[in-house]
Amino acid sequence: MRRFIEVLPGPKPVKYSLAVAIVLVALVALFFIYDWVGSSVLDTGGTIG
């Protein structure tokens, strides 16, 4: 993680805020991917039994 932050451009505050933004975007994308998989692949729309 430290190497990832060091590679980002700009001074330290910009690097840390950019790293936080990247993590937030990744978490939002992961949420939408799980939501899509749950509603299209795993959900059959029927009832159990």
Summary of the structure (lengths in Angstrom):
residues: 49
radius of gyration: 18.0
end to end distance: 47.6
largest distance: 59.5
contacts: 84
relative contact order: 0.09
helix: 76%
strand: 0%
